[in-house]
Amino acid sequence: MLLSRPRLPLEPADVPMPEPGPQQLLLRVHACAVCRTDLHIADGELTETTYPVTLGHEIVGTVVDRGSAATGIPIGTRIGVPWLGWTCGECRFCRSDRENLCERARFTGYHLPGGYAEYTLADARYGFVLPEGYDDASVAPLLCAGLIGYRSLRMAGDAERLGLYGFGAAAHIVAQIARYEGREVFAFTRAGDTEGQAFARSLGAAWAGASSDLPPEPLDAAIIFAPVGSLVVSALRATRKGGIVVCGGIHMSDIPSFPYELLWGERAIRSVANLTRRDGIELLELAPKVPVRTMIEKFPLADANAALARLRGGHITGAAVLMP
């Protein structure tokens, strides 16, 4: 399913079977979760790509061929492919264990072929062998919603009272990990979203309400997954002195001005960018212990536009997953 230009529907297409380069794997795709970043690309909010582009960076597939240097992963292995698809290994960020900030990073489903397809390529060094106990569709959301959520949670420090703004694919995974770690979770959704609030409470949230509401107790930290800049102000207002507000998305609308007193008291605002391979290893070891259970809605690959439309409208509970 190809995106030929921003703001146009994805189109079905037959393309040549890709051939793996020396470090690459050829994967038969079994599942690919749909991420809000895919929407940002499709809607023209992220534009550093070459069209047509195949979206999708939460890929679960089986290795069917490999390049001459990709000897570490046998043919037949099931692997997961995340957003981070390649880094240079040479820049100041790569050399300081911050490959997520690599100056020349290339991303799956943006600069590199994605998973909205029957077959795709991936760099063998950036894929993850997946834990047993998860079927293909259920494990797919861990590869971005889970990874970005996990990195955001670590940025939130040792917060005991954690707010989650936007209770979608990432938040429903983070909530389970946070509860496993003994934290209290406070869920914030669109006003009137009683279904989303009930979903949050079913996963152990101590409280659920509208994003404009104040929680019953001040938060130690908040993570914002919804791409709405005004939520930064709402989260600061709900967070105690010394608290942290983490912006977990790759794109967000403008943050409006706010009085300094909301930031004063050594509150901090942080952003999360991409992921590291270490994040992936840690999360995929932790998820079966929790155990994290993903709520998914499956779509055939040909219905990718319908999946994106439902995500755009806020009508997905958990995560949408395409099944080629």
N, C-alpha and C positions, 0 to 999 in steps of 0.2 A: 504494500500500500504506500504509494509515493506522494509526498508533498511537493508539488511542482512550483508553487509560489505561496507566500503567506496569505492567509485569510481565504484560501480556496479549499474545498473538500479534498481529502486524500483520494487518490485514484488507484484502482487495481491495475497492475501491470505485470507482464512477464518479462523478466530480465535474465541475462546470462548467469549461469551458475558461477559464483565467485571462486577464484583460485587462491589458496592461502600463500602468503609470502613466507619467508624463512621463519619468522617468529610467530606466525599466525596459525589459528585453528579455524577449520571450517566446521560450523555447527548446524545441525538440524534443529530448528527452533521448536520447542514444545509449548512454551508459554512466554508471554511478555506482558508484564503489568503496565498499566497506563499511568503516567505521572503528570502532575501539574506542569512540570517543565516542558513536557510535550505540547501542552496547550500554549505555553509562552512562545514556543517555536512556531507552532501552527498559526498563532494569532499575530505573528510579526513583532513580538516584544523582545525576542532574542534573534538577532539577524546575522551573526558571524558564522554563516554556513554557506554551502554551495548547493544550489537547487538543480535537479530534484534531490530531495533528501529522504531517507528512510528513517522514521522516528523510532524510538523505543530503546530504553537503557536499563530495563529490569528483566533481563533475558535468561531463560532457562533452556539449555539445549544440550545435545549429545555430540561429542566430537566424532566426526565422520572422516576427516582428513586433517593433515597437519603439515606445516612447513618443515624443512630440513633441520632447523635449530629448535623447534618446539617439541623436544623429546621428553619433557618432564611429565606430560599428561597423556596417558595412553588413549588410543582410539576406543570409543565406547564409553568414556567417562562422562558423567553428567556434571556440567559446570554452570556457574552463574556469572553473568557479565554485567557490571555496574556502569554508572555514568563515567567514571574516570577510566579512559581507555588507553592512554599512553602519556608518559612524561619523559622529559629530556634526560633526567638524572644528573644534569650538569649545573643548573642554575643555583643561585644562593638558597632557594627554597628547597629544592630537591636535596641539596647537600646538608640541610639542617633538619631533616626529617619532617618537612612540610611540603610533601609532593602535591598535596591538594591545591597549593598555590603556585605550582610550576608555571614559569613564564611562557612555556610553549605547549602546555597541556592540550590534549585532544580528547574530545568527549564522545562517547557512544551515542548514536542516534542524533548527532549534531554535526561533528566533523567526520565521524566514522560511521560505517553502516550500522543501522540499528536492527531491532528485533521485530518490527512490524513486517515480517517476511517469513518465508518457509525455511530459508537458509541465510546465514550471515557469517561474517568473519570476526574474530576477536584476537587480540594479542594474548598469547599464552601466559605472559607474565602478569596480566591484570585480571584474570578470571579466578573464580573461587570454586573449589570442590565443595559441593553442597552437602549439608548434613542429611543423614537418612531420617526417615520418619515424617518428612514433608513430601507431599506430592508436588508435581511440577507447578500447578497453578497456585498452590498455597505458599510455596517458598518464594515465588517471584517478587511479591511486594517487599520482601526483606532487602532486596538488592538496591533500593533507593529510598523508599519511604522508611524502611527500617534503618538503613545506614545513616541517612541524614538525621533521622530522629535520634539515633544512638549518639551521633557526634554532638547534636544539640544538647542532649541530656548531659553529656560529659562537660560541655561548656557551662551548664547551669550549676556546676559544682555540687556541693553536698546539701543542696536545698531539701528541706523536709516537707515544705508546702510548695507544691509545683503547680503552676497554672499552665494550661494548654489552650491556646487560642486557635480555633479551627480544628474541629474534631473529625478529621478525615483519615486517609491511609496512614500517614506518619504518626499522628496522635494516637490512633487506636493501638499501634504497636508500642509506642513509648509509654503509654499508660500502663500496659502490662508489665513492662520492665521496671517502671518506677514503683509500682505496687510490690513487685518481687523484692525490690531493694528497701522496702519499708517506708516509702514516701507517701504523703497524702497528695492526691490528684484533684485539681479543681478544673473542670472543663468549661470552656466558653465557646458558644456557637452563635450562629445568626439568631437574631430575635425571632421568637416563635418556633424555632426548630425543636419541637418537643421530642420528635423521633431521635434526633441526634443526641439530645440530652439524656434520653432514656438509654441509648446505646452506651454512652459514656458511663452512666451509673452501673450498667450491667457488667462493665469491665473494672469496677471497683472505685470509680470516682466518688469522692466524699461529697461533692457538690457539683451541680451543673446548672448553668444559666446563660443568659445572653452576654455577648461580648461587651456590651455597654454597662453591665452590672458590676458592682463591687462584690468580691467574695466575702463570705462571713468572717474570714480572718485574713490579715495581710499575707501576701505570698512572699516566700523566700526567693523565688525565681519564677520567671515565666518564659515559655517558648511560644513564638508566634509562627504558625504554619500557614495561615491564610495570607495571601499577598496584598494585604490592605494596610497602608502606612499609618492610618489613624489608630490602628490597634497598638502601635508602639506607645502612644500617649495613654491609651486605656490601661495597658499593662504597667506602665510606670506608676500610674495612679493607684493600681492595686498592689504594688510591691513595696515592701518595707524598706527602711534605710539599710544600705549595704547590699541590697538585692541586685539581681542580674536579670536583664531582659535580653533574650536571645532571639534573633531573627533567623529563622531556619530555611528561608526560601532563596532561590537564585534571583528572583525578580519580585519587586514590591512597588506599589504605587507610592507617590511622594509622601513623606512624613510631614504632617502639618507642624507649624510652630507650636510651642508649648511653653508654659512658664518654667523658669529655671528651678523653681522650688520642687518640681516633680523629679528632677534629676539630682538635685542637691541631696546630701546625706550619703554620699559615696555610692549611689546607685550607678549601675553600668549598663550600657547597651553594647551588645556584641552581635556580629554576624557570623554565620557558618557558611563556608565555601567548600563545596564538593565533598570529598572524602579521601581517606588514605587507605591503602591496602591493609594497614594494621587495624583500622576501624572494622573492615570487613571480616578479618580473621576473628577479632574479638566478639563481634556481634553473632557470627555464625556458630561460635562455641557457646555463647550465652543463651541464644534463643531456645534450644531444646531443653535447657535446664529450667527455664521459667515455668512451664513452656509457653512460648509465644504462639498464639493461635490467630491466624489472619482471617478476617472476614472478607470474602471475595465475591464478585459478580463476574461470571464468565461471558465472553462474547466471541463469536467466530472472528477470525482475522478480517473477513470482508465487511464486518460491522464496526470497523475501527472508528468511523465517523460518528456512529451512534454512541459509542463508548466515550469519545471525547466530548460530545454534546451533553451527555448525562453528567460527566465530571464538571464541565463548565457551569452547568445549572445547579450544582450541589445536590445531585440526586443519587449519588453513589454512597452506600453505607460500607465503609471500609475501603476496598480497592477494586478497580476494574482490571480484568486480566483478559488479554487476547489469546485465543487458542488457534494457531494455524491448523 
